[in-house]
Amino acid sequence: MESREIAVAKVDDLQNGDMKKITVNENVTIVLARINGMYYAFGGLCPHYEAPLEKGMLRGAHVYCQWHHAVFNALSGACEEPPALKDISSYEVKVVGGTVFVCIPAKSPGDVPPAVAAPDRVGDNRTFVVVGGGAAGDSAVQTLRQNGFTGRVVMISSDNRPPYDRTNLNKSFLQGTGKEEWLPLRQKGYYMTLGVEMMLDTTVSGIDPATRSVVYNDNQTLSYDKLLIATGGTPKQLTIPGSELENVFTMRSFRDAERLVKTIGTTSSVAVIGASFIGLESAFSLTRRGCRVTVIAPEPVPFELVFGKEIGGMYRSLHEHNGVMFRLGEGVRSFEGDTHVTGVLLESGERIEAEIVLVGIGIRPATDFIRGVNKGRDGGIIVDRNMSAGNDIYAAGDVAQFPDWRTGDMIRIEHWRTAQQLGKCAALNMIGKNVPFGGVPFFWSSQVKVHIRYVGHASSWDDLIVDGDISSQDFITYYIKNGSVLAAAGINRDRELLVIEDLMQHNRMPDIEHLKRKSFDIFSFL
């Protein structure tokens, strides 16, 4: 392909570790980086949601996206960590007479699908089955092919469509600003190109480790050599009078979101049961449609168990300012109505008018059908750091209960990016790579146009250290237990949270006394 050389910098313009944005022809964004005295150029927008990579972090040869923490190799453009699904373009760089030139192809290559192995059913007669069509399953099948697996790959999903971005169902799609065609994770035909057999709208009713088979639909069976269970979660239901009424919804799948969108009107009265992420993100989206929304939950403060009282109180104030009404510290006695719900009766006796009810009280692992593996109290499948449950069975995503390499605690995490990471880890170990999971959990939430990001994992804490002002939505909160930082959450501190994730990854977080100093600078610890 023909290319042209564009002068972009002088050889001394950038120091090692610096990045510079370059715009070519007003529509191609490139980042120039200097690493160990050498210049490299790569695509400037993260393939996930087009975040500007020059505002992220360059550590060695790794480029970190500040929005959702995808990681790319600056030398090759390869995607190393999700949630991005594609590589970024890599451009040839020349240094001539003290000037740095980037070679620009006549046609921009855009984001690059990773190189994958072609199926070879003759040379490789193994069958790997992935049960689940969400983030973990999607990540696993790509990882298998990227790392040379040429046997048969079958994905079985109870959903009626290929993997899609479920994180947007209760955000842009529910708001009406996101289109259905934006949701699929992959372009049409991708799985066929990958050589993955898709069994959609298919219900797995059991697995038989003794015969190495999966039972589905009307007692049909499929034999496997190795099996990955990535079935995700099932929304918890309220078993109270009136639960069977029309217009009582949960939010997990595209089917759920589509049904809700078709039902709501611009003046609908909606009761959201639960002050969870699903509940409050959905509450904001529904107010954007003009609905009158009341959030009902037993906890006195939203997100208190995740973020603490102060951040939870800040979010309540933001939602109230946006028109959401709250009934917190309240239980639900029943849903009222003849055929369709018309109201919610609280334990206190108060009645909340509601033409629509959205129940968002959490999920439970979708593992009821599974026998022959060890499960935790909540139904999560107990695995080791390789995501192995034994007997060539693996688990990843919301269903996996795995050891936290930092604390040794057994944890189960319901985050999109972590599900992708666990799916990748499981796939690598299915093909014998022996790669224990050693990532740092990360998630984000967007509510009332405020974006919070959270790194690490703290199911409880005995101390909090706040840097900044929570009420002004400009802060980092550190979650401390037994003198160690287990997690950090922040708003408007995206680059600092990238640094914190890197420090956690390398077990180099500063001690508590450093964090408490007014002059503390997290960047100084890189």
C-alpha positions as a printed Julia matrix, in Angstrom:
526×3 Matrix{Float64}:
   0.0     0.0    0.0
   1.36    3.42  -0.96
   2.27    5.72   1.91
   3.61    9.19   2.48
   6.03   10.42   5.07
   4.9    13.26   7.34
   7.28   15.2    9.56
   5.77   15.22  13.04
   8.51   16.26  15.49
  12.15   17.05  16.06
  14.17   14.24  17.57
  14.51   16.04  20.92
  10.87   17.19  21.2
   9.83   14.23  23.34
  11.49   12.69  26.37
  11.32    8.99  27.16
   7.79    8.16  28.3
   6.21   11.15  26.52
   3.29   10.92  24.09
   2.1    13.47  21.51
  -1.15   13.58  19.55
  -0.94   14.01  15.77
  -3.91   14.67  13.5
  -3.58   13.77   9.83
  -6.05   15.1    7.26
  -8.44   16.06  10.09
  -9.76   12.51  10.39
  -6.84   10.29  11.38
  -5.53   10.55  14.94
  -2.09    9.15  15.73
  -0.01    9.14  18.89
   3.76    9.54  18.72
   5.62    8.03  21.69
   9.24    7.9   22.74
  10.32    4.66  24.43
  13.93    3.92  25.36
  15.19    6.55  22.95
  13.16    5.18  20.01
  10.04    6.68  18.42
   6.86    4.71  17.79
   3.5     5.72  16.31
   0.13    4.07  16.81
  -3.6     4.74  16.47
  -4.69    7.53  18.77
  -8.19    6.38  19.74
  -9.06    3.4   21.92
 -11.23    0.98  19.89
 -13.57    0.54  22.87
 -15.18    4.01  23.0
 -12.65    6.16  21.15
 -10.98    7.62  24.22
  -7.9     9.73  23.32
  -4.92    7.52  24.16
  -2.49   10.42  24.52
  -4.38   11.36  27.69
  -3.78    7.91  29.14
  -0.55    6.51  30.51
   2.59    5.13  28.87
   4.47    2.62  31.03
   7.4     0.99  29.27
   5.98   -0.29  26.02
   2.38   -0.36  27.3
  -0.3     2.25  26.62
  -3.2     2.47  29.09
  -6.58    3.99  28.17
  -7.69    6.34  30.93
 -11.42    5.74  30.5
 -11.86    1.98  30.85
  -8.26    0.76  31.33
  -7.72   -1.15  28.1
  -4.0    -1.77  27.5
  -2.12   -1.84  24.18
   1.42   -2.6   23.12
   2.9     0.65  21.81
   5.42   -1.22  19.63
   3.0    -3.54  17.84
  -0.45   -2.07  18.52
  -1.64   -5.37  20.02
  -4.47   -5.21  22.55
  -3.2    -6.7   25.8
  -6.07   -6.06  28.2
  -9.83   -5.52  27.73
 -12.37   -4.03  27.44
 -11.08   -3.16  23.95
 -11.55   -6.05  21.53
  -9.29   -4.94  18.69
  -5.66   -3.95  18.21
  -4.74   -0.38  17.31
  -2.9     0.52  14.12
   0.88    0.66  14.18
   2.76    3.06  11.88
   6.31    2.98  10.59
   8.53    5.74  12.0
  11.75    7.12  10.5
  14.25    9.59  11.96
  16.15   11.5    9.29
  18.52   14.4   10.02
  17.01   15.13  13.43
  13.38   15.05  12.19
  10.84   12.37  13.06
   8.67   11.15  10.18
   5.58    8.92  10.37
   4.7     6.85   7.29
   0.98    7.25   6.63
  -0.73    4.71   4.33
  -2.93    6.1    1.57
  -5.85    4.36   3.24
  -6.05    4.35   7.04
  -6.0     0.79   8.39
  -8.27    1.75  11.3
  -8.64   -0.64  14.22
  -7.12   -4.04  13.5
  -8.77   -7.39  14.3
  -6.22   -9.58  16.09
  -4.59  -12.35  14.09
  -6.23  -15.73  14.77
  -5.57  -19.38  13.95
  -7.7   -21.1   11.34
  -9.71  -24.16  12.4
  -8.19  -27.5   11.4
 -10.66  -30.26  12.19
  -8.47  -32.85  10.47
  -5.28  -32.07  12.35
  -6.98  -31.22  15.66
 -10.02  -33.27  16.68
 -10.5   -31.64  20.11
 -13.8   -29.92  20.96
 -13.86  -27.01  23.4
 -17.33  -25.92  24.51
 -18.1   -22.5   25.98
 -21.46  -22.24  27.75
 -22.44  -18.58  27.88
 -22.51  -15.78  25.34
 -21.5   -12.81  27.48
 -18.26  -10.94  28.12
 -16.34  -13.95  29.48
 -17.43  -16.35  26.75
 -16.72  -13.86  23.97
 -13.26  -13.15  25.37
 -12.53  -16.87  25.68
 -13.31  -17.87  22.11
 -11.18  -15.07  20.67
  -8.33  -15.94  23.03
  -8.43  -19.59  21.96
  -8.03  -18.69  18.31
  -5.5   -15.92  18.97
  -3.3   -18.39  20.77
  -3.27  -21.09  18.15
  -6.13  -23.42  19.08
  -7.29  -25.07  15.84
  -9.85  -27.56  17.15
 -13.62  -27.23  17.24
 -15.02  -24.32  19.29
 -18.72  -24.26  20.18
 -20.43  -21.4   22.0
 -23.82  -22.22  23.54
 -25.95  -19.26  24.63
 -29.46  -18.98  25.97
 -29.62  -15.53  24.4
 -31.1   -15.22  20.93
 -28.31  -13.02  19.59
 -24.5   -13.08  19.51
 -22.57  -11.37  22.35
 -23.42   -7.69  22.85
 -22.47   -4.85  25.19
 -24.82   -5.47  28.1
 -23.34   -2.51  30.01
 -25.21   -0.14  27.69
 -28.66   -1.7   27.95
 -29.68    0.37  30.95
 -27.74    3.44  29.8
 -27.84    4.79  26.25
 -30.22    2.12  24.93
 -32.74    2.68  27.73
 -32.36    6.44  27.37
 -33.19    6.17  23.68
 -29.9     7.73  22.56
 -28.2     4.42  21.74
 -29.2     2.37  18.72
 -29.7    -1.38  18.68
 -27.04   -1.79  16.0
 -24.44   -0.3   18.36
 -24.79   -3.12  20.89
 -23.13   -6.16  19.23
 -19.54   -6.68  20.35
 -18.56   -8.0   16.93
 -19.36   -7.28  13.31
 -21.71   -9.6   11.48
 -19.95  -12.76  10.39
 -17.11  -12.42  12.88
 -17.72  -15.72  14.65
 -17.98  -17.54  11.34
 -14.6   -16.06  10.35
 -13.26  -17.15  13.72
 -14.54  -20.66  13.14
 -16.8   -20.63  16.2
 -20.06  -22.57  16.03
 -22.83  -20.5   17.6
 -25.75  -22.31  19.24
 -28.05  -19.42  20.14
 -31.38  -19.57  21.95
 -30.18  -22.85  23.42
 -30.71  -23.82  27.05
 -28.16  -26.03  28.78
 -29.92  -28.21  31.37
 -26.9   -30.05  32.74
 -23.34  -31.21  32.37
 -22.02  -34.73  32.88
 -18.33  -34.73  33.85
 -18.21  -38.53  33.71
 -19.12  -38.66  30.02
 -17.68  -35.2   29.25
 -20.93  -34.0   27.76
 -23.28  -31.04  27.89
 -27.03  -31.66  27.96
 -29.18  -29.08  26.19
 -32.74  -28.48  25.01
 -34.63  -31.8   24.71
 -31.91  -33.96  26.29
 -29.59  -33.56  23.35
 -25.91  -33.93  24.19
 -22.65  -32.46  22.98
 -19.32  -34.04  23.91
 -16.4   -31.88  24.94
 -12.71  -32.26  25.65
 -12.69  -29.11  27.76
 -15.59  -27.02  28.99
 -15.86  -23.37  30.05
 -18.88  -22.31  32.09
 -19.51  -18.6   31.61
 -23.26  -18.39  32.1
 -23.24  -15.1   34.02
 -26.05  -14.18  36.37
 -29.79  -14.49  36.75
 -31.68  -11.47  38.12
 -33.01  -11.98  41.63
 -36.79  -11.82  41.85
 -39.12  -10.58  44.56
 -41.46  -13.35  45.65
 -44.19  -11.13  47.04
 -47.89  -10.72  46.21
 -48.28   -9.14  42.79
 -44.94  -10.28  41.4
 -46.75  -11.97  38.53
 -48.45   -8.75  37.34
 -47.75   -7.31  33.91
 -45.17   -4.52  33.64
 -42.96   -5.86  36.43
 -39.52   -6.08  34.82
 -35.94   -7.08  35.48
 -32.96   -5.83  33.47
 -30.3    -8.28  32.3
 -30.68   -9.19  28.64
 -31.53   -7.37  25.44
 -34.96   -9.01  25.59
 -35.52   -7.4   29.01
 -34.42   -3.97  27.81
 -36.45   -4.21  24.6
 -39.63   -5.13  26.51
 -39.16   -2.25  28.92
 -38.46    0.3   26.17
 -41.6    -0.77  24.28
 -43.7    -0.34  27.43
 -42.57    2.97  28.88
 -44.05    6.28  27.86
 -42.66    9.77  28.29
 -44.79   10.37  31.39
 -44.77    6.9   32.92
 -44.56    6.54  36.69
 -41.83    4.0   37.47
 -40.82    2.36  40.73
 -37.26    1.04  40.76
 -36.75   -1.57  43.46
 -33.13   -1.56  44.57
 -30.47    1.15  44.8
 -27.87   -0.95  42.97
 -25.91    0.0   39.87
 -28.63   -1.48  37.67
 -31.27    0.35  39.68
 -29.73    3.82  39.78
 -28.23    3.78  36.28
 -31.68    2.77  35.01
 -33.36    5.43  37.16
 -31.26    8.14  35.52
 -31.99    6.76  32.04
 -35.72    6.7   32.7
 -35.74   10.31  33.89
 -34.06   11.21  30.59
 -37.2     9.85  28.91
 -39.41   12.04  31.09
 -40.57    9.3   33.47
 -41.39    9.99  37.11
 -39.06    7.66  38.99
 -39.08    6.54  42.63
 -36.25    4.36  43.93
 -37.19    2.03  46.79
 -34.52    0.14  48.74
 -33.96   -1.27  52.25
 -30.53    0.31  52.68
 -30.42    3.85  54.15
 -27.71    5.06  51.73
 -27.14    3.98  48.09
 -23.87    2.12  47.46
 -22.88    2.27  51.13
 -21.45   -1.26  51.03
 -19.51   -0.55  47.82
 -18.32    3.06  48.16
 -19.17    4.18  51.7
 -21.76    6.59  53.1
 -20.29    9.83  51.78
 -20.06    8.79  48.13
 -23.47    7.11  48.42
 -24.94   10.33  49.81
 -23.36   12.32  47.0
 -25.02   10.05  44.44
 -28.38   10.34  46.15
 -28.14   14.14  45.96
 -27.21   14.01  42.27
 -30.16   11.76  41.45
 -32.58   13.86  43.49
 -31.41   16.98  41.68
 -32.17   15.11  38.46
 -35.73   14.4   39.61
 -35.46   10.92  41.13
 -37.42   10.42  44.37
 -36.17    8.02  47.04
 -37.81    5.81  49.63
 -34.78    4.35  51.4
 -34.81    2.17  54.48
 -38.06    0.74  53.15
 -39.13   -2.81  52.33
 -41.75   -3.75  49.74
 -44.86   -5.58  50.95
 -46.6    -6.15  47.62
 -47.26   -4.95  44.1
 -50.83   -3.82  43.5
 -53.07   -4.08  40.46
 -55.52   -6.42  38.7
 -53.65   -7.55  35.59
 -51.09   -4.73  35.28
 -49.16   -3.21  38.17
 -50.55    0.11  39.39
 -48.66    0.64  42.61
 -46.15   -0.56  45.19
 -47.18   -1.04  48.82
 -44.3    -0.45  51.23
 -43.8    -2.18  54.58
 -44.53    1.16  56.23
 -47.98    1.17  54.63
 -47.2     3.95  52.15
 -48.37    3.36  48.59
 -46.22    4.47  45.63
 -48.02    4.89  42.32
 -46.29    2.93  39.57
 -47.41    1.93  36.09
 -44.06    0.14  35.69
 -41.81   -1.6   38.21
 -38.16   -2.38  37.54
 -36.65   -4.85  40.01
 -32.9    -4.38  40.31
 -31.89   -6.17  43.5
 -28.85   -7.99  42.16
 -28.13  -11.29  40.49
 -27.28  -14.83  41.5
 -24.87  -17.04  39.53
 -26.67  -18.92  36.75
 -25.44  -22.32  37.91
 -28.56  -24.1   39.19
 -28.31  -26.68  36.39
 -24.7   -27.58  37.11
 -23.67  -30.69  39.03
 -20.27  -32.26  39.52
 -18.33  -29.11  40.5
 -17.76  -27.44  43.84
 -19.94  -24.39  44.42
 -19.97  -21.68  47.04
 -22.94  -20.71  49.17
 -24.23  -18.27  46.56
 -23.88  -20.79  43.72
 -20.59  -19.49  42.35
 -18.28  -22.17  40.95
 -15.11  -22.55  43.01
 -12.0   -22.41  40.82
  -8.26  -21.97  41.29
  -6.24  -19.06  39.91
  -6.18  -20.81  36.51
 -10.0   -20.74  36.52
 -10.04  -24.52  36.73
 -12.83  -26.32  38.6
 -11.19  -29.69  37.92
 -11.92  -32.49  35.42
 -11.2   -30.19  32.44
 -14.01  -27.85  33.5
 -13.33  -24.14  33.83
 -15.44  -21.18  34.93
 -15.15  -17.45  34.24
 -17.09  -14.24  34.66
 -19.88  -13.69  37.19
 -20.07  -17.4   38.08
 -16.4   -17.85  39.04
 -15.36  -17.76  42.7
 -11.59  -17.46  42.6
  -8.67  -16.65  44.94
  -7.62  -13.0   45.12
  -3.86  -13.17  44.56
  -3.38  -10.1   46.77
  -5.2   -11.33  49.88
  -5.87  -15.04  49.38
  -9.6   -14.45  49.92
 -12.06  -16.28  47.69
 -13.96  -13.61  45.75
 -16.63  -13.43  43.05
 -16.81  -10.23  41.01
 -19.68   -9.07  38.78
 -17.8    -6.61  36.56
 -17.68   -6.5   32.76
 -13.92   -6.03  32.36
 -13.09   -8.62  35.0
 -15.35  -11.12  33.21
 -13.36  -10.49  30.02
 -10.07  -10.96  31.86
 -11.24  -14.19  33.49
 -12.5   -15.51  30.15
  -9.09  -14.84  28.63
  -7.32  -16.48  31.58
  -9.53  -19.58  31.38
  -8.95  -19.95  27.63
  -5.17  -19.71  28.0
  -5.23  -22.44  30.62
  -7.57  -24.62  28.58
  -4.82  -24.81  25.95
  -2.15  -25.53  28.53
  -0.49  -22.14  28.98
  -0.57  -22.28  32.83
  -1.28  -18.58  33.36
  -2.68  -17.85  36.85
  -4.94  -14.81  37.06
  -3.05  -11.86  38.5
  -5.08   -8.89  37.34
  -6.45   -5.99  39.36
 -10.25   -5.69  39.18
 -11.62   -2.47  37.67
 -15.1    -1.19  36.97
 -16.81    2.05  36.07
 -20.3     3.47  36.4
 -21.93    6.42  34.65
 -24.81    8.09  36.49
 -26.25   11.57  36.1
 -23.37   12.3   33.7
 -20.85   11.61  36.47
 -18.29    8.88  35.81
 -16.83    7.01  38.76
 -13.98    4.51  38.36
 -12.93    1.88  40.88
  -9.76   -0.25  41.0
  -9.04   -3.17  43.28
 -11.55   -5.02  45.41
 -12.69   -4.35  48.98
 -15.69   -6.28  50.27
 -15.17   -4.45  53.59
 -12.77   -1.94  55.08
 -11.76   -0.5   58.44
 -10.59    2.93  57.27
 -11.13    5.4   54.43
  -8.71    8.07  53.21
 -10.17   10.77  50.96
  -8.02   12.91  48.7
 -10.15   15.76  47.34
 -13.78   16.76  47.75
 -16.5    14.15  47.33
 -19.32   16.71  47.24
 -17.63   18.46  44.29
 -17.14   15.16  42.42
 -13.36   15.56  42.38
 -11.66   13.0   44.62
 -10.01    9.66  45.22
 -11.12    7.51  48.14
  -8.77    4.78  49.35
 -10.26    1.7   51.04
  -7.99    0.38  53.79
  -8.07   -2.93  55.63
  -5.45   -4.19  58.07
  -3.16   -1.35  57.04
  -3.25   -2.14  53.29
  -4.97   -0.37  50.4
  -7.4    -2.86  48.87
  -9.2    -0.5   46.49
  -9.62    3.08  45.32
 -12.55    4.93  43.76
 -12.49    8.32  42.12
 -14.2    10.92  39.98
 -12.26   13.29  37.7
  -9.04   11.5   38.64
  -8.71    9.15  35.68
  -4.92    9.23  35.27
  -4.34    8.83  39.0
  -6.5     5.7   38.99
  -4.41    4.3   36.13
  -1.33    4.82  38.27
  -3.02    3.19  41.26
  -3.92    0.12  39.21
  -0.31   -0.14  38.0
   1.02    0.18  41.56
  -1.43   -2.44  42.82
  -0.46   -4.74  39.98
   3.21   -4.56  41.01
   2.49   -4.56  44.77
   4.0    -1.09  45.15
   1.16    0.93  46.67
   2.39    3.61  49.12
   1.77    3.1   52.81
  -1.02    4.73  54.77
   1.12    7.54  56.17
   2.04    8.69  52.64
  -1.63    8.73  51.59
  -2.59   10.95  54.52
  -0.08   13.7   53.68
  -1.5    16.85  52.11
   1.47   17.03  49.75
   0.99   13.41  48.61
   1.52   12.82  44.84
   0.65    9.37  43.53
   2.65    9.99  40.33
   5.87   10.15  42.33
   5.54    6.43  43.08
   5.73    5.32  39.44
